Amino acid sequence: MQEALTNIVKYAKAKNVSVEMLRSDGGLSLIVEDDGIGLPAGAETNALSHGISGMRQRVRALKGEFRIQGRSGAGTTIELHIPLPHPAQAKKTGATSAPA
């Protein structure tokens, strides 16, 4: 979330930002949307887009899913899902369901 918000402040020229975080039995989902200038063509997969690349790598390291969509002049949406153990399963294994 921090990197997404940093990129919005630095580059998006957005007037509005929406952040939604949901915890479900399957994990944690985050959706960040802005109404800024969107992404340049190819930025979603450009290895030189360090912020996007870093977000994608961190989510993958947690065995999660990462999506980003930018529409020129119509903002950007970042969606990610990170699987977390079901609370009952975490109790059985002694794991915690979220980092402190």
CNS distance restraints for C-alpha pairs under 8 A (distance, minus, plus):
assign (resid   1 and name CA) (resid   5 and name CA) 6.19 0.50 0.50
assign (resid   1 and name CA) (resid  30 and name CA) 7.80 0.50 0.50
assign (resid   1 and name CA) (resid  32 and name CA) 7.68 0.50 0.50
assign (resid   2 and name CA) (resid   6 and name CA) 6.07 0.50 0.50
assign (resid   3 and name CA) (resid   7 and name CA) 6.12 0.50 0.50
assign (resid   3 and name CA) (resid  51 and name CA) 6.57 0.50 0.50
assign (resid   3 and name CA) (resid  55 and name CA) 7.09 0.50 0.50
assign (resid   4 and name CA) (resid   8 and name CA) 6.31 0.50 0.50
assign (resid   4 and name CA) (resid  32 and name CA) 7.31 0.50 0.50
assign (resid   4 and name CA) (resid  51 and name CA) 7.93 0.50 0.50
assign (resid   4 and name CA) (resid  78 and name CA) 7.69 0.50 0.50
assign (resid   5 and name CA) (resid   9 and name CA) 6.28 0.50 0.50
assign (resid   6 and name CA) (resid  10 and name CA) 6.15 0.50 0.50
assign (resid   7 and name CA) (resid  11 and name CA) 5.73 0.50 0.50
assign (resid   7 and name CA) (resid  12 and name CA) 6.97 0.50 0.50
assign (resid   7 and name CA) (resid  51 and name CA) 7.32 0.50 0.50
assign (resid   8 and name CA) (resid  12 and name CA) 4.70 0.50 0.50
assign (resid   8 and name CA) (resid  13 and name CA) 7.04 0.50 0.50
assign (resid   8 and name CA) (resid  14 and name CA) 6.77 0.50 0.50
assign (resid   8 and name CA) (resid  34 and name CA) 7.43 0.50 0.50
assign (resid   8 and name CA) (resid  36 and name CA) 7.71 0.50 0.50
assign (resid   9 and name CA) (resid  13 and name CA) 6.95 0.50 0.50
assign (resid   9 and name CA) (resid  14 and name CA) 7.58 0.50 0.50
assign (resid  12 and name CA) (resid  34 and name CA) 7.80 0.50 0.50
assign (resid  12 and name CA) (resid  35 and name CA) 7.93 0.50 0.50
assign (resid  12 and name CA) (resid  36 and name CA) 4.62 0.50 0.50
assign (resid  12 and name CA) (resid  37 and name CA) 5.36 0.50 0.50
assign (resid  12 and name CA) (resid  38 and name CA) 6.58 0.50 0.50
assign (resid  12 and name CA) (resid  75 and name CA) 7.51 0.50 0.50
assign (resid  13 and name CA) (resid  36 and name CA) 5.07 0.50 0.50
assign (resid  13 and name CA) (resid  37 and name CA) 6.31 0.50 0.50
assign (resid  14 and name CA) (resid  34 and name CA) 6.02 0.50 0.50
assign (resid  14 and name CA) (resid  35 and name CA) 5.17 0.50 0.50
assign (resid  14 and name CA) (resid  36 and name CA) 3.76 0.50 0.50
assign (resid  14 and name CA) (resid  37 and name CA) 7.03 0.50 0.50
assign (resid  14 and name CA) (resid  75 and name CA) 7.56 0.50 0.50
assign (resid  15 and name CA) (resid  34 and name CA) 7.66 0.50 0.50
assign (resid  15 and name CA) (resid  35 and name CA) 6.41 0.50 0.50
assign (resid  15 and name CA) (resid  36 and name CA) 6.81 0.50 0.50
assign (resid  16 and name CA) (resid  34 and name CA) 5.73 0.50 0.50
assign (resid  16 and name CA) (resid  35 and name CA) 5.79 0.50 0.50
assign (resid  16 and name CA) (resid  36 and name CA) 7.81 0.50 0.50
assign (resid  17 and name CA) (resid  32 and name CA) 7.15 0.50 0.50
assign (resid  17 and name CA) (resid  33 and name CA) 5.65 0.50 0.50
assign (resid  17 and name CA) (resid  34 and name CA) 4.40 0.50 0.50
assign (resid  17 and name CA) (resid  35 and name CA) 6.83 0.50 0.50
assign (resid  18 and name CA) (resid  31 and name CA) 7.83 0.50 0.50
assign (resid  18 and name CA) (resid  32 and name CA) 5.68 0.50 0.50
assign (resid  18 and name CA) (resid  33 and name CA) 5.14 0.50 0.50
assign (resid  18 and name CA) (resid  34 and name CA) 6.37 0.50 0.50
assign (resid  19 and name CA) (resid  30 and name CA) 7.31 0.50 0.50
assign (resid  19 and name CA) (resid  31 and name CA) 5.81 0.50 0.50
assign (resid  19 and name CA) (resid  32 and name CA) 4.61 0.50 0.50
assign (resid  19 and name CA) (resid  33 and name CA) 6.64 0.50 0.50
assign (resid  20 and name CA) (resid  30 and name CA) 5.69 0.50 0.50
assign (resid  20 and name CA) (resid  31 and name CA) 5.15 0.50 0.50
assign (resid  20 and name CA) (resid  32 and name CA) 6.51 0.50 0.50
assign (resid  21 and name CA) (resid  28 and name CA) 7.18 0.50 0.50
assign (resid  21 and name CA) (resid  29 and name CA) 5.65 0.50 0.50
assign (resid  21 and name CA) (resid  30 and name CA) 4.50 0.50 0.50
assign (resid  21 and name CA) (resid  31 and name CA) 6.52 0.50 0.50
assign (resid  22 and name CA) (resid  28 and name CA) 5.75 0.50 0.50
assign (resid  22 and name CA) (resid  29 and name CA) 5.15 0.50 0.50
assign (resid  22 and name CA) (resid  30 and name CA) 6.51 0.50 0.50
assign (resid  23 and name CA) (resid  27 and name CA) 5.85 0.50 0.50
assign (resid  23 and name CA) (resid  28 and name CA) 4.60 0.50 0.50
assign (resid  23 and name CA) (resid  29 and name CA) 6.48 0.50 0.50
assign (resid  24 and name CA) (resid  28 and name CA) 6.36 0.50 0.50
assign (resid  25 and name CA) (resid  84 and name CA) 7.75 0.50 0.50
assign (resid  25 and name CA) (resid  85 and name CA) 7.68 0.50 0.50
assign (resid  25 and name CA) (resid  86 and name CA) 5.40 0.50 0.50
assign (resid  25 and name CA) (resid  87 and name CA) 7.47 0.50 0.50
assign (resid  26 and name CA) (resid  83 and name CA) 5.73 0.50 0.50
assign (resid  26 and name CA) (resid  84 and name CA) 6.13 0.50 0.50
assign (resid  26 and name CA) (resid  85 and name CA) 7.08 0.50 0.50
assign (resid  26 and name CA) (resid  86 and name CA) 6.56 0.50 0.50
assign (resid  27 and name CA) (resid  81 and name CA) 6.88 0.50 0.50
assign (resid  27 and name CA) (resid  82 and name CA) 5.54 0.50 0.50
assign (resid  27 and name CA) (resid  83 and name CA) 4.11 0.50 0.50
assign (resid  27 and name CA) (resid  84 and name CA) 4.30 0.50 0.50
assign (resid  27 and name CA) (resid  85 and name CA) 7.04 0.50 0.50
assign (resid  27 and name CA) (resid  86 and name CA) 7.74 0.50 0.50
assign (resid  28 and name CA) (resid  81 and name CA) 5.62 0.50 0.50
assign (resid  28 and name CA) (resid  82 and name CA) 5.18 0.50 0.50
assign (resid  28 and name CA) (resid  83 and name CA) 6.34 0.50 0.50
assign (resid  28 and name CA) (resid  84 and name CA) 6.85 0.50 0.50
assign (resid  29 and name CA) (resid  79 and name CA) 7.37 0.50 0.50
assign (resid  29 and name CA) (resid  80 and name CA) 5.63 0.50 0.50
assign (resid  29 and name CA) (resid  81 and name CA) 4.30 0.50 0.50
assign (resid  29 and name CA) (resid  82 and name CA) 6.40 0.50 0.50
assign (resid  30 and name CA) (resid  78 and name CA) 7.84 0.50 0.50
assign (resid  30 and name CA) (resid  79 and name CA) 5.71 0.50 0.50
assign (resid  30 and name CA) (resid  80 and name CA) 5.33 0.50 0.50
assign (resid  30 and name CA) (resid  81 and name CA) 6.48 0.50 0.50
assign (resid  31 and name CA) (resid  77 and name CA) 7.03 0.50 0.50
assign (resid  31 and name CA) (resid  78 and name CA) 5.63 0.50 0.50
assign (resid  31 and name CA) (resid  79 and name CA) 4.52 0.50 0.50
assign (resid  31 and name CA) (resid  80 and name CA) 6.64 0.50 0.50
assign (resid  32 and name CA) (resid  77 and name CA) 5.68 0.50 0.50
assign (resid  32 and name CA) (resid  78 and name CA) 5.15 0.50 0.50
assign (resid  32 and name CA) (resid  79 and name CA) 6.60 0.50 0.50
assign (resid  33 and name CA) (resid  75 and name CA) 7.18 0.50 0.50
assign (resid  33 and name CA) (resid  76 and name CA) 5.71 0.50 0.50
assign (resid  33 and name CA) (resid  77 and name CA) 4.36 0.50 0.50
assign (resid  33 and name CA) (resid  78 and name CA) 6.44 0.50 0.50
assign (resid  34 and name CA) (resid  75 and name CA) 5.16 0.50 0.50
assign (resid  34 and name CA) (resid  76 and name CA) 5.51 0.50 0.50
assign (resid  34 and name CA) (resid  77 and name CA) 6.63 0.50 0.50
assign (resid  35 and name CA) (resid  73 and name CA) 7.98 0.50 0.50
assign (resid  35 and name CA) (resid  74 and name CA) 5.79 0.50 0.50
assign (resid  35 and name CA) (resid  75 and name CA) 4.10 0.50 0.50
assign (resid  35 and name CA) (resid  76 and name CA) 6.84 0.50 0.50
assign (resid  36 and name CA) (resid  73 and name CA) 6.61 0.50 0.50
assign (resid  36 and name CA) (resid  74 and name CA) 6.28 0.50 0.50
assign (resid  36 and name CA) (resid  75 and name CA) 4.32 0.50 0.50
assign (resid  36 and name CA) (resid  76 and name CA) 6.96 0.50 0.50
assign (resid  37 and name CA) (resid  71 and name CA) 7.77 0.50 0.50
assign (resid  37 and name CA) (resid  72 and name CA) 5.90 0.50 0.50
assign (resid  37 and name CA) (resid  73 and name CA) 4.30 0.50 0.50
assign (resid  37 and name CA) (resid  74 and name CA) 6.02 0.50 0.50
assign (resid  37 and name CA) (resid  75 and name CA) 5.39 0.50 0.50
assign (resid  37 and name CA) (resid  76 and name CA) 7.90 0.50 0.50
assign (resid  38 and name CA) (resid  70 and name CA) 4.79 0.50 0.50
assign (resid  38 and name CA) (resid  71 and name CA) 4.95 0.50 0.50
assign (resid  38 and name CA) (resid  72 and name CA) 4.54 0.50 0.50
assign (resid  38 and name CA) (resid  73 and name CA) 5.36 0.50 0.50
assign (resid  38 and name CA) (resid  74 and name CA) 5.70 0.50 0.50
assign (resid  38 and name CA) (resid  75 and name CA) 4.17 0.50 0.50
assign (resid  38 and name CA) (resid  76 and name CA) 5.14 0.50 0.50
assign (resid  39 and name CA) (resid  43 and name CA) 6.21 0.50 0.50
assign (resid  39 and name CA) (resid  44 and name CA) 7.73 0.50 0.50
assign (resid  39 and name CA) (resid  69 and name CA) 7.95 0.50 0.50
assign (resid  39 and name CA) (resid  70 and name CA) 4.87 0.50 0.50
assign (resid  39 and name CA) (resid  71 and name CA) 6.37 0.50 0.50
assign (resid  39 and name CA) (resid  72 and name CA) 6.04 0.50 0.50
assign (resid  39 and name CA) (resid  75 and name CA) 7.59 0.50 0.50
assign (resid  39 and name CA) (resid  76 and name CA) 6.84 0.50 0.50
assign (resid  40 and name CA) (resid  70 and name CA) 7.91 0.50 0.50
assign (resid  40 and name CA) (resid  72 and name CA) 7.03 0.50 0.50
assign (resid  42 and name CA) (resid  46 and name CA) 5.91 0.50 0.50
assign (resid  43 and name CA) (resid  49 and name CA) 6.33 0.50 0.50
assign (resid  44 and name CA) (resid  49 and name CA) 7.83 0.50 0.50
assign (resid  44 and name CA) (resid  52 and name CA) 7.06 0.50 0.50
assign (resid  44 and name CA) (resid  68 and name CA) 6.43 0.50 0.50
assign (resid  44 and name CA) (resid  69 and name CA) 7.25 0.50 0.50
assign (resid  44 and name CA) (resid  70 and name CA) 7.95 0.50 0.50
assign (resid  45 and name CA) (resid  49 and name CA) 7.88 0.50 0.50
assign (resid  45 and name CA) (resid  53 and name CA) 7.88 0.50 0.50
assign (resid  46 and name CA) (resid  53 and name CA) 7.88 0.50 0.50
assign (resid  47 and name CA) (resid  53 and name CA) 6.37 0.50 0.50
assign (resid  48 and name CA) (resid  53 and name CA) 7.78 0.50 0.50
assign (resid  49 and name CA) (resid  53 and name CA) 6.00 0.50 0.50
assign (resid  50 and name CA) (resid  54 and name CA) 5.79 0.50 0.50
assign (resid  51 and name CA) (resid  55 and name CA) 6.24 0.50 0.50
assign (resid  52 and name CA) (resid  56 and name CA) 6.18 0.50 0.50
assign (resid  53 and name CA) (resid  57 and name CA) 6.15 0.50 0.50
assign (resid  54 and name CA) (resid  58 and name CA) 6.15 0.50 0.50
assign (resid  55 and name CA) (resid  59 and name CA) 6.24 0.50 0.50
assign (resid  56 and name CA) (resid  60 and name CA) 6.14 0.50 0.50
assign (resid  56 and name CA) (resid  66 and name CA) 5.92 0.50 0.50
assign (resid  57 and name CA) (resid  61 and name CA) 6.06 0.50 0.50
assign (resid  58 and name CA) (resid  62 and name CA) 6.62 0.50 0.50
assign (resid  59 and name CA) (resid  63 and name CA) 6.52 0.50 0.50
assign (resid  59 and name CA) (resid  64 and name CA) 5.09 0.50 0.50
assign (resid  59 and name CA) (resid  65 and name CA) 6.47 0.50 0.50
assign (resid  59 and name CA) (resid  66 and name CA) 6.50 0.50 0.50
assign (resid  59 and name CA) (resid  80 and name CA) 7.43 0.50 0.50
assign (resid  59 and name CA) (resid  81 and name CA) 7.91 0.50 0.50
assign (resid  59 and name CA) (resid  82 and name CA) 6.87 0.50 0.50
assign (resid  60 and name CA) (resid  64 and name CA) 5.09 0.50 0.50
assign (resid  60 and name CA) (resid  65 and name CA) 6.57 0.50 0.50
assign (resid  60 and name CA) (resid  66 and name CA) 7.62 0.50 0.50
assign (resid  62 and name CA) (resid  82 and name CA) 6.47 0.50 0.50
assign (resid  62 and name CA) (resid  83 and name CA) 7.68 0.50 0.50
assign (resid  63 and name CA) (resid  82 and name CA) 6.64 0.50 0.50
assign (resid  63 and name CA) (resid  83 and name CA) 6.97 0.50 0.50
assign (resid  64 and name CA) (resid  80 and name CA) 7.07 0.50 0.50
assign (resid  64 and name CA) (resid  81 and name CA) 5.42 0.50 0.50
assign (resid  64 and name CA) (resid  82 and name CA) 4.26 0.50 0.50
assign (resid  64 and name CA) (resid  83 and name CA) 6.14 0.50 0.50
assign (resid  65 and name CA) (resid  80 and name CA) 5.42 0.50 0.50
assign (resid  65 and name CA) (resid  81 and name CA) 5.22 0.50 0.50
assign (resid  65 and name CA) (resid  82 and name CA) 6.61 0.50 0.50
assign (resid  66 and name CA) (resid  78 and name CA) 7.54 0.50 0.50
assign (resid  66 and name CA) (resid  79 and name CA) 5.94 0.50 0.50
assign (resid  66 and name CA) (resid  80 and name CA) 4.45 0.50 0.50
assign (resid  66 and name CA) (resid  81 and name CA) 6.76 0.50 0.50
assign (resid  67 and name CA) (resid  78 and name CA) 5.80 0.50 0.50
assign (resid  67 and name CA) (resid  79 and name CA) 5.15 0.50 0.50
assign (resid  67 and name CA) (resid  80 and name CA) 6.22 0.50 0.50
assign (resid  68 and name CA) (resid  76 and name CA) 7.21 0.50 0.50
assign (resid  68 and name CA) (resid  77 and name CA) 5.67 0.50 0.50
assign (resid  68 and name CA) (resid  78 and name CA) 4.42 0.50 0.50
assign (resid  68 and name CA) (resid  79 and name CA) 6.30 0.50 0.50
assign (resid  69 and name CA) (resid  76 and name CA) 5.62 0.50 0.50
assign (resid  69 and name CA) (resid  77 and name CA) 5.24 0.50 0.50
assign (resid  69 and name CA) (resid  78 and name CA) 6.55 0.50 0.50
assign (resid  70 and name CA) (resid  74 and name CA) 7.41 0.50 0.50
assign (resid  70 and name CA) (resid  75 and name CA) 5.89 0.50 0.50
assign (resid  70 and name CA) (resid  76 and name CA) 4.16 0.50 0.50
assign (resid  70 and name CA) (resid  77 and name CA) 6.35 0.50 0.50
assign (resid  71 and name CA) (resid  75 and name CA) 5.73 0.50 0.50
assign (resid  71 and name CA) (resid  76 and name CA) 6.33 0.50 0.50
assign (resid  84 and name CA) (resid  97 and name CA) 6.19 0.50 0.50
assign (resid  84 and name CA) (resid  98 and name CA) 7.53 0.50 0.50
assign (resid  85 and name CA) (resid  89 and name CA) 6.16 0.50 0.50
assign (resid  85 and name CA) (resid  90 and name CA) 5.78 0.50 0.50
assign (resid  85 and name CA) (resid  97 and name CA) 6.05 0.50 0.50
assign (resid  86 and name CA) (resid  90 and name CA) 6.16 0.50 0.50
assign (resid  86 and name CA) (resid  97 and name CA) 7.40 0.50 0.50
assign (resid  87 and name CA) (resid  91 and name CA) 6.36 0.50 0.50
assign (resid  87 and name CA) (resid  97 and name CA) 6.32 0.50 0.50
assign (resid  88 and name CA) (resid  92 and name CA) 6.56 0.50 0.50
assign (resid  89 and name CA) (resid  93 and name CA) 6.39 0.50 0.50
assign (resid  90 and name CA) (resid  94 and name CA) 5.68 0.50 0.50
assign (resid  90 and name CA) (resid  95 and name CA) 4.70 0.50 0.50
assign (resid  90 and name CA) (resid  96 and name CA) 5.87 0.50 0.50
assign (resid  90 and name CA) (resid  97 and name CA) 6.26 0.50 0.50
assign (resid  91 and name CA) (resid  95 and name CA) 6.43 0.50 0.50
assign (resid  91 and name CA) (resid  96 and name CA) 7.55 0.50 0.50
